């Protein structure tokens, strides 16, 4: 058989293990593409193949490292504190938060677990994948006390994978590294009766991100988990049980009411501050900013405050005046691609009661026209929304006490089981895939192609300003995966196996299949979710 790696061609008479083949190359690899299929390094190639080894610069490598770290942390806790069960939650400060299900975790416990992790890593224990029947897996998990995993298995109808390492078995719903020595790079921090572990990230060029505490972010995640637990919806299998027992419609309304309550609390806080003249809204892609802005406007009007909205997009400079990116092209996401001086002057003049003509940017000609003169009353706030809305540089001329900054993003706290939280980014990606196909005639393949660039912009321009916000709006609707399922499946299935984006599409399809479907007719027409699936009263 012939195996091609870059410009190198190898001939073998029998199978070759990817990890062994990777030793011919410099660098640390975590997985490989084999004929465009993602494979673990333990995979044995026994056919003609084109192979590409994946280092830290690939998202799949980051995902595999994180999955393997969850396994290692769980294994170390099991060995040091056998009665302690760990639940992992979504990422904080570019890491993963964990806590004890029944018992608090102390600083001393974290220290002891780190010692055990380091010992396991130095011993270089192999991590081996095995297949078990459903009954074998259920028997093992019951013996270990993993009732959450037992409940999840009833939605599996085939054999299941488990990974075994030094007598410890578990499955984290993802590919793993071949042995424990691959996991040398990590940091563990004690945090709020739990811990946070960090690992090398693609976004940081393979380095561990600098730890920065995010108390506001943490509080929102805590609230999200509290809501999901209260409504018995913190695990996929529990949401499915709600659907199977006829509770889908009521559950949808409970989730929507949570948005209503957040909007009312937010509006009350804005009014309570009295002096607010600029309301700035920002969040990553597919957070629901458009619908949120309109619903906030309605809520404020209902309370006697009548804001106006101004589009930051109208302050674009001609592309020739924008900074260039690393490819020499205009970087239209850069804050300097906006006419910051004009924006500041316009907003300041409006706040001071002056008459102002606002720019209107023509995206066809890249030129600028002007609106009719407008003037606002001294109690009218201005709503702006965009990638740079929370950046102080955009509104530096506006007094701080007159600004109110809102960060919006979906913060789901749903797990497959206690050891496997759902990735927050996947929720936004599924939303965008569905919306792009519905409203922009953009295929799922094109959306996936754009996604890395979108993510780079978020890390550069949005996330650094999260903690500057006055209010974090959680736009997640805990039922939404069950509604998005139908729309997302049809979009993702259009991606051919030959596509470079098939791996991601296949992973998302495997994930979304765990949810029972909820009929989209239950979704209210003013729901934020309608921004993505259609049928919103705000569409026109």
VENJODA-V607740 format. One record per pair of residues at least 6 apart in sequence whose ideal C-beta (glycine too) atoms are under 8 Angstrom apart, sorted by the first residue. I is the first residue (numbers start at 1). J is the second residue. If there is no record, write none. Layout:
i:I j:J
i:I j:J
This chain:
i:1 j:11
i:1 j:12
i:1 j:45
i:1 j:46
i:1 j:47
i:1 j:48
i:1 j:49
i:2 j:9
i:2 j:10
i:2 j:11
i:2 j:48
i:3 j:9
i:3 j:10
i:3 j:11
i:3 j:12
i:3 j:16
i:3 j:21
i:3 j:45
i:3 j:48
i:3 j:49
i:3 j:50
i:3 j:51
i:4 j:10
i:4 j:49
i:4 j:50
i:4 j:51
i:5 j:21
i:5 j:24
i:5 j:25
i:5 j:50
i:5 j:51
i:5 j:52
i:5 j:53
i:6 j:52
i:8 j:24
i:10 j:16
i:10 j:21
i:14 j:46
i:15 j:44
i:15 j:45
i:15 j:46
i:16 j:44
i:16 j:45
i:17 j:41
i:17 j:42
i:17 j:43
i:17 j:44
i:17 j:45
i:18 j:32
i:18 j:34
i:18 j:39
i:18 j:40
i:18 j:41
i:18 j:42
i:18 j:43
i:18 j:44
i:18 j:45
i:18 j:51
i:18 j:53
i:19 j:41
i:19 j:42
i:19 j:178
i:21 j:45
i:21 j:51
i:22 j:29
i:22 j:32
i:22 j:41
i:22 j:53
i:25 j:53
i:27 j:53
i:27 j:55
i:28 j:55
i:28 j:56
i:28 j:182
i:29 j:41
i:29 j:53
i:29 j:54
i:29 j:55
i:29 j:61
i:30 j:41
i:30 j:54
i:30 j:55
i:30 j:56
i:30 j:60
i:30 j:61
i:30 j:64
i:30 j:65
i:30 j:177
i:30 j:182
i:31 j:38
i:31 j:39
i:31 j:40
i:31 j:41
i:31 j:53
i:31 j:54
i:31 j:58
i:31 j:60
i:31 j:61
i:31 j:64
i:31 j:175
i:32 j:38
i:32 j:39
i:32 j:41
i:32 j:43
i:32 j:51
i:32 j:52
i:32 j:53
i:32 j:54
i:33 j:39
i:33 j:51
i:33 j:52
i:33 j:54
i:33 j:503
i:34 j:43
i:34 j:45
i:34 j:49
i:34 j:50
i:34 j:51
i:35 j:49
i:35 j:50
i:36 j:50
i:36 j:497
i:36 j:498
i:36 j:499
i:36 j:500
i:36 j:502
i:36 j:503
i:37 j:503
i:38 j:60
i:38 j:175
i:38 j:503
i:39 j:45
i:40 j:64
i:40 j:129
i:40 j:175
i:40 j:176
i:40 j:177
i:40 j:178
i:41 j:177
i:41 j:178
i:42 j:128
i:42 j:129
i:42 j:178
i:45 j:51
i:54 j:60
i:54 j:61
i:55 j:61
i:55 j:206
i:56 j:62
i:56 j:65
i:56 j:200
i:56 j:201
i:56 j:202
i:56 j:205
i:56 j:206
i:57 j:202
i:57 j:205
i:57 j:206
i:58 j:202
i:59 j:202
i:59 j:452
i:60 j:175
i:60 j:503
i:61 j:202
i:62 j:199
i:62 j:200
i:62 j:201
i:62 j:202
i:63 j:174
i:63 j:175
i:64 j:174
i:64 j:175
i:64 j:176
i:64 j:177
i:65 j:177
i:65 j:182
i:65 j:183
i:65 j:199
i:65 j:200
i:66 j:96
i:66 j:199
i:67 j:172
i:67 j:173
i:67 j:174
i:67 j:175
i:67 j:176
i:68 j:127
i:68 j:172
i:68 j:176
i:68 j:177
i:68 j:182
i:68 j:183
i:69 j:96
i:69 j:183
i:69 j:186
i:69 j:197
i:69 j:199
i:70 j:88
i:70 j:96
i:70 j:172
i:70 j:419
i:70 j:420
i:71 j:127
i:71 j:163
i:71 j:165
i:71 j:170
i:71 j:172
i:71 j:176
i:72 j:117
i:72 j:120
i:72 j:121
i:72 j:180
i:72 j:183
i:73 j:86
i:73 j:98
i:73 j:113
i:73 j:117
i:73 j:197
i:74 j:86
i:74 j:170
i:74 j:419
i:75 j:120
i:75 j:165
i:75 j:166
i:75 j:168
i:75 j:170
i:76 j:113
i:76 j:114
i:76 j:116
i:76 j:117
i:76 j:120
i:77 j:84
i:77 j:86
i:77 j:113
i:78 j:84
i:78 j:168
i:79 j:116
i:79 j:168
i:80 j:109
i:80 j:112
i:80 j:113
i:80 j:116
i:81 j:109
i:81 j:113
i:84 j:100
i:84 j:103
i:84 j:105
i:84 j:109
i:85 j:100
i:85 j:101
i:85 j:102
i:85 j:145
i:85 j:146
i:85 j:418
i:86 j:98
i:86 j:99
i:86 j:100
i:86 j:101
i:86 j:418
i:86 j:419
i:87 j:98
i:87 j:99
i:87 j:100
i:87 j:101
i:87 j:415
i:87 j:418
i:87 j:419
i:88 j:96
i:88 j:97
i:88 j:98
i:88 j:415
i:88 j:418
i:88 j:419
i:88 j:420
i:88 j:421
i:89 j:96
i:89 j:97
i:89 j:98
i:89 j:99
i:89 j:221
i:89 j:225
i:89 j:413
i:89 j:415
i:89 j:421
i:90 j:96
i:90 j:97
i:90 j:221
i:90 j:411
i:90 j:412
i:90 j:413
i:90 j:421
i:90 j:422
i:90 j:423
i:90 j:424
i:91 j:97
i:91 j:424
i:92 j:191
i:92 j:196
i:92 j:214
i:92 j:217
i:92 j:218
i:92 j:221
i:93 j:196
i:93 j:198
i:93 j:209
i:93 j:211
i:93 j:212
i:93 j:213
i:93 j:214
i:93 j:217
i:94 j:198
i:94 j:201
i:94 j:203
i:94 j:204
i:94 j:209
i:95 j:187
i:95 j:189
i:95 j:196
i:95 j:197
i:95 j:198
i:95 j:199
i:95 j:209
i:95 j:211
i:96 j:196
i:96 j:197
i:96 j:421
i:97 j:191
i:97 j:194
i:97 j:195
i:97 j:196
i:97 j:218
i:97 j:221
i:98 j:105
i:98 j:194
i:98 j:195
i:98 j:196
i:98 j:197
i:99 j:105
i:99 j:192
i:99 j:193
i:99 j:194
i:99 j:195
i:100 j:193
i:100 j:194
i:101 j:418
i:104 j:193
i:104 j:194
i:105 j:190
i:105 j:193
i:105 j:194
i:105 j:195
i:106 j:190
i:107 j:190
i:110 j:188
i:110 j:189
i:110 j:190
i:110 j:195
i:113 j:188
i:113 j:195
i:114 j:188
i:117 j:183
i:117 j:186
i:117 j:188
i:120 j:165
i:120 j:166
i:120 j:180
i:121 j:180
i:121 j:181
i:121 j:183
i:121 j:184
i:122 j:181
i:123 j:166
i:123 j:180
i:124 j:179
i:124 j:180
i:124 j:181
i:125 j:165
i:125 j:166
i:125 j:179
i:125 j:180
i:126 j:165
i:126 j:178
i:126 j:179
i:127 j:163
i:127 j:164
i:127 j:165
i:127 j:176
i:127 j:177
i:127 j:178
i:127 j:179
i:127 j:180
i:128 j:163
i:128 j:164
i:128 j:165
i:129 j:161
i:129 j:162
i:129 j:163
i:129 j:164
i:129 j:176
i:130 j:161
i:130 j:162
i:130 j:163
i:130 j:164
i:130 j:169
i:131 j:159
i:131 j:160
i:131 j:161
i:131 j:162
i:132 j:140
i:132 j:159
i:132 j:160
i:132 j:161
i:132 j:162
i:133 j:159
i:133 j:160
i:134 j:153
i:134 j:156
i:134 j:157
i:134 j:158
i:134 j:159
i:134 j:160
i:137 j:149
i:137 j:153
i:137 j:160
i:137 j:162
i:138 j:150
i:138 j:153
i:140 j:162
i:140 j:169
i:141 j:147
i:141 j:149
i:141 j:150
i:141 j:153
i:142 j:150
i:144 j:169
i:146 j:417
i:146 j:418
i:148 j:235
i:148 j:415
i:148 j:417
i:148 j:418
i:149 j:171
i:149 j:417
i:149 j:418
i:149 j:419
i:151 j:235
i:151 j:237
i:151 j:238
i:152 j:235
i:152 j:236
i:152 j:237
i:152 j:416
i:152 j:417
i:153 j:160
i:154 j:237
i:155 j:236
i:155 j:237
i:155 j:240
i:155 j:514
i:160 j:171
i:161 j:171
i:162 j:169
i:162 j:170
i:162 j:171
i:163 j:169
i:163 j:170
i:163 j:171
i:163 j:172
i:163 j:176
i:165 j:180
i:170 j:419
i:172 j:419
i:172 j:420
i:173 j:416
i:173 j:420
i:174 j:420
i:177 j:183
i:185 j:199
i:185 j:200
i:185 j:208
i:186 j:197
i:186 j:198
i:186 j:199
i:186 j:208
i:187 j:197
i:187 j:198
i:187 j:199
i:187 j:208
i:187 j:211
i:188 j:195
i:188 j:196
i:188 j:197
i:188 j:198
i:189 j:195
i:189 j:196
i:189 j:197
i:189 j:198
i:189 j:211
i:191 j:213
i:191 j:218
i:192 j:218
i:196 j:211
i:198 j:208
i:198 j:209
i:198 j:211
i:199 j:208
i:200 j:206
i:200 j:207
i:200 j:208
i:201 j:207
i:201 j:208
i:201 j:209
i:203 j:209
i:203 j:455
i:203 j:456
i:203 j:459
i:214 j:466
i:214 j:467
i:215 j:467
i:216 j:466
i:216 j:467
i:216 j:469
i:216 j:472
i:217 j:466
i:217 j:467
i:217 j:472
i:219 j:472
i:220 j:411
i:220 j:472
i:220 j:474
i:221 j:411
i:221 j:413
i:223 j:474
i:224 j:411
i:224 j:412
i:224 j:413
i:224 j:474
i:224 j:476
i:225 j:234
i:225 j:413
i:227 j:258
i:227 j:413
i:227 j:478
i:228 j:234
i:228 j:412
i:228 j:413
i:228 j:414
i:228 j:478
i:231 j:251
i:231 j:254
i:231 j:478
i:232 j:238
i:232 j:241
i:232 j:242
i:233 j:239
i:233 j:242
i:233 j:251
i:233 j:414
i:233 j:478
i:233 j:479
i:234 j:413
i:234 j:414
i:234 j:415
i:235 j:414
i:235 j:415
i:235 j:416
i:235 j:417
i:236 j:414
i:236 j:415
i:236 j:416
i:236 j:422
i:236 j:481
i:236 j:514
i:236 j:515
i:239 j:251
i:239 j:414
i:239 j:478
i:239 j:479
i:239 j:481
i:239 j:482
i:239 j:515
i:239 j:516
i:240 j:514
i:240 j:515
i:240 j:516
i:242 j:248
i:242 j:251
i:243 j:251
i:243 j:482
i:243 j:516
i:243 j:517
i:243 j:518
i:244 j:516
i:248 j:479
i:248 j:482
i:248 j:518
i:248 j:519
i:248 j:522
i:249 j:522
i:251 j:478
i:251 j:479
i:252 j:477
i:252 j:479
i:252 j:518
i:252 j:522
i:252 j:523
i:252 j:524
i:253 j:524
i:255 j:477
i:255 j:478
i:255 j:479
i:255 j:480
i:256 j:477
i:256 j:524
i:256 j:527
i:259 j:295
i:259 j:475
i:259 j:477
i:259 j:527
i:259 j:528
i:262 j:473
i:262 j:474
i:263 j:295
i:263 j:296
i:263 j:299
i:263 j:473
i:264 j:299
i:266 j:296
i:266 j:299
i:266 j:406
i:266 j:471
i:266 j:473
i:267 j:296
i:267 j:299
i:267 j:300
i:267 j:303
i:267 j:305
i:268 j:303
i:269 j:404
i:269 j:470
i:269 j:471
i:270 j:276
i:270 j:279
i:270 j:300
i:270 j:305
i:270 j:381
i:270 j:404
i:271 j:300
i:271 j:303
i:271 j:305
i:273 j:404
i:275 j:401
i:275 j:402
i:276 j:381
i:276 j:402
i:276 j:403
i:276 j:404
i:277 j:351
i:277 j:380
i:277 j:381
i:277 j:382
i:277 j:398
i:277 j:402
i:277 j:403
i:278 j:347
i:278 j:351
i:278 j:381
i:278 j:382
i:278 j:384
i:278 j:395
i:278 j:398
i:278 j:402
i:278 j:403
i:278 j:404
i:279 j:296
i:279 j:307
i:279 j:381
i:279 j:382
i:279 j:383
i:279 j:384
i:279 j:403
i:279 j:404
i:279 j:406
i:280 j:384
i:280 j:385
i:280 j:389
i:280 j:390
i:280 j:394
i:280 j:395
i:280 j:403
i:280 j:404
i:280 j:405
i:280 j:406
i:281 j:289
i:281 j:292
i:281 j:293
i:281 j:296
i:281 j:383
i:281 j:384
i:281 j:385
i:281 j:386
i:281 j:389
i:281 j:406
i:281 j:408
i:282 j:289
i:282 j:385
i:282 j:386
i:282 j:387
i:282 j:388
i:282 j:389
i:282 j:390
i:282 j:405
i:282 j:406
i:282 j:407
i:282 j:408
i:282 j:462
i:282 j:465
i:283 j:289
i:283 j:407
i:283 j:408
i:283 j:409
i:283 j:462
i:283 j:475
i:284 j:409
i:284 j:428
i:284 j:454
i:284 j:458
i:284 j:462
i:284 j:463
i:285 j:428
i:285 j:432
i:285 j:454
i:285 j:458
i:286 j:428
i:286 j:429
i:286 j:431
i:286 j:432
i:286 j:435
i:286 j:532
i:287 j:408
i:287 j:409
i:287 j:410
i:287 j:428
i:287 j:475
i:288 j:408
i:288 j:410
i:288 j:431
i:288 j:475
i:288 j:528
i:288 j:529
i:288 j:531
i:288 j:532
i:289 j:385
i:289 j:408
i:290 j:385
i:290 j:531
i:290 j:538
i:291 j:526
i:291 j:527
i:291 j:528
i:291 j:530
i:291 j:531
i:291 j:536
i:291 j:538
i:292 j:408
i:292 j:473
i:292 j:475
i:292 j:528
i:293 j:309
i:293 j:383
i:293 j:385
i:294 j:538
i:295 j:526
i:295 j:528
i:296 j:383
i:296 j:406
i:297 j:307
i:297 j:309
i:297 j:383
i:300 j:306
i:300 j:307
i:300 j:381
i:301 j:307
i:305 j:379
i:305 j:381
i:306 j:380
i:307 j:380
i:307 j:381
i:307 j:382
i:307 j:383
i:308 j:376
i:308 j:380
i:308 j:381
i:308 j:382
i:308 j:383
i:309 j:382
i:309 j:383
i:309 j:384
i:309 j:385
i:310 j:346
i:310 j:347
i:310 j:358
i:310 j:382
i:310 j:383
i:310 j:384
i:311 j:384
i:311 j:385
i:311 j:386
i:312 j:338
i:312 j:343
i:312 j:384
i:312 j:385
i:312 j:386
i:312 j:388
i:312 j:389
i:312 j:394
i:313 j:361
i:313 j:386
i:314 j:358
i:314 j:359
i:314 j:360
i:314 j:361
i:315 j:338
i:315 j:339
i:315 j:340
i:315 j:342
i:315 j:343
i:315 j:359
i:315 j:361
i:316 j:332
i:316 j:337
i:316 j:338
i:316 j:339
i:316 j:361
i:317 j:337
i:317 j:338
i:317 j:339
i:318 j:366
i:318 j:367
i:319 j:330
i:319 j:332
i:319 j:337
i:319 j:366
i:320 j:330
i:321 j:337
i:322 j:330
i:322 j:331
i:322 j:332
i:322 j:334
i:322 j:336
i:322 j:337
i:323 j:330
i:323 j:331
i:323 j:334
i:323 j:336
i:323 j:337
i:324 j:330
i:324 j:331
i:325 j:331
i:325 j:334
i:330 j:337
i:331 j:337
i:333 j:387
i:333 j:457
i:333 j:460
i:333 j:461
i:335 j:388
i:335 j:391
i:335 j:393
i:335 j:394
i:335 j:461
i:338 j:388
i:338 j:394
i:339 j:359
i:340 j:393
i:340 j:394
i:340 j:396
i:342 j:359
i:343 j:394
i:343 j:395
i:344 j:394
i:344 j:395
i:344 j:396
i:344 j:397
i:344 j:398
i:345 j:397
i:346 j:356
i:346 j:358
i:346 j:359
i:347 j:382
i:347 j:395
i:347 j:397
i:347 j:398
i:348 j:397
i:348 j:398
i:349 j:356
i:350 j:356
i:350 j:374
i:350 j:375
i:350 j:376
i:350 j:382
i:351 j:382
i:351 j:398
i:351 j:402
i:353 j:375
i:353 j:376
i:353 j:378
i:354 j:375
i:355 j:373
i:355 j:374
i:355 j:375
i:356 j:373
i:356 j:374
i:356 j:375
i:357 j:370
i:357 j:371
i:357 j:372
i:357 j:373
i:357 j:374
i:358 j:370
i:358 j:371
i:358 j:374
i:359 j:368
i:359 j:369
i:359 j:370
i:359 j:371
i:360 j:368
i:360 j:369
i:360 j:370
i:360 j:371
i:361 j:367
i:361 j:368
i:362 j:368
i:362 j:369
i:376 j:382
i:381 j:404
i:387 j:457
i:387 j:461
i:387 j:462
i:388 j:394
i:388 j:461
i:389 j:405
i:390 j:405
i:390 j:407
i:390 j:462
i:390 j:465
i:390 j:466
i:390 j:468
i:390 j:469
i:391 j:461
i:391 j:465
i:392 j:465
i:392 j:468
i:395 j:403
i:404 j:470
i:404 j:471
i:405 j:465
i:405 j:468
i:405 j:469
i:405 j:470
i:405 j:471
i:406 j:469
i:406 j:470
i:406 j:471
i:406 j:472
i:406 j:473
i:407 j:465
i:407 j:466
i:407 j:469
i:407 j:471
i:407 j:472
i:407 j:473
i:408 j:472
i:408 j:473
i:408 j:475
i:409 j:424
i:409 j:428
i:409 j:472
i:409 j:473
i:409 j:474
i:409 j:475
i:410 j:424
i:410 j:427
i:410 j:428
i:410 j:431
i:410 j:474
i:410 j:475
i:410 j:476
i:410 j:477
i:411 j:424
i:411 j:474
i:411 j:476
i:412 j:422
i:412 j:424
i:412 j:427
i:412 j:476
i:412 j:478
i:413 j:421
i:414 j:421
i:414 j:422
i:414 j:478
i:414 j:481
i:415 j:421
i:415 j:422
i:416 j:422
i:416 j:514
i:422 j:481
i:422 j:511
i:425 j:455
i:426 j:508
i:426 j:511
i:427 j:476
i:427 j:480
i:427 j:481
i:429 j:447
i:429 j:448
i:429 j:451
i:429 j:508
i:430 j:481
i:430 j:484
i:430 j:488
i:430 j:508
i:430 j:512
i:431 j:480
i:431 j:484
i:431 j:532
i:432 j:447
i:432 j:451
i:432 j:532
i:433 j:444
i:433 j:447
i:433 j:448
i:433 j:488
i:433 j:491
i:433 j:492
i:434 j:484
i:434 j:487
i:434 j:488
i:434 j:491
i:434 j:532
i:434 j:533
i:435 j:531
i:435 j:532
i:435 j:533
i:436 j:442
i:436 j:443
i:436 j:444
i:436 j:446
i:436 j:447
i:437 j:443
i:437 j:444
i:437 j:447
i:437 j:487
i:437 j:491
i:438 j:487
i:438 j:532
i:438 j:533
i:438 j:534
i:439 j:534
i:443 j:491
i:443 j:494
i:443 j:495
i:444 j:491
i:444 j:492
i:444 j:494
i:444 j:495
i:444 j:501
i:444 j:505
i:445 j:494
i:445 j:495
i:445 j:499
i:445 j:501
i:445 j:505
i:448 j:495
i:448 j:501
i:448 j:504
i:448 j:505
i:449 j:501
i:466 j:472
i:475 j:528
i:477 j:527
i:477 j:528
i:477 j:529
i:479 j:518
i:480 j:529
i:481 j:512
i:481 j:515
i:482 j:515
i:482 j:516
i:482 j:517
i:482 j:518
i:483 j:517
i:483 j:518
i:483 j:519
i:483 j:520
i:483 j:522
i:483 j:523
i:483 j:529
i:483 j:533
i:484 j:512
i:484 j:529
i:484 j:532
i:484 j:533
i:485 j:512
i:485 j:513
i:485 j:515
i:485 j:517
i:486 j:517
i:486 j:520
i:487 j:520
i:487 j:532
i:487 j:533
i:488 j:508
i:488 j:512
i:489 j:509
i:489 j:512
i:489 j:513
i:492 j:505
i:492 j:508
i:492 j:509
i:492 j:512
i:493 j:509
i:495 j:501
i:495 j:502
i:495 j:505
i:496 j:502
i:499 j:505
i:520 j:533
i:520 j:535
i:523 j:529
i:523 j:530
i:523 j:533
i:523 j:535
i:524 j:530
i:525 j:535
i:525 j:536
i:525 j:537
i:526 j:536
i:526 j:537
i:526 j:538
i:527 j:536
i:530 j:536
i:530 j:537
i:530 j:538
i:530 j:539
i:531 j:538
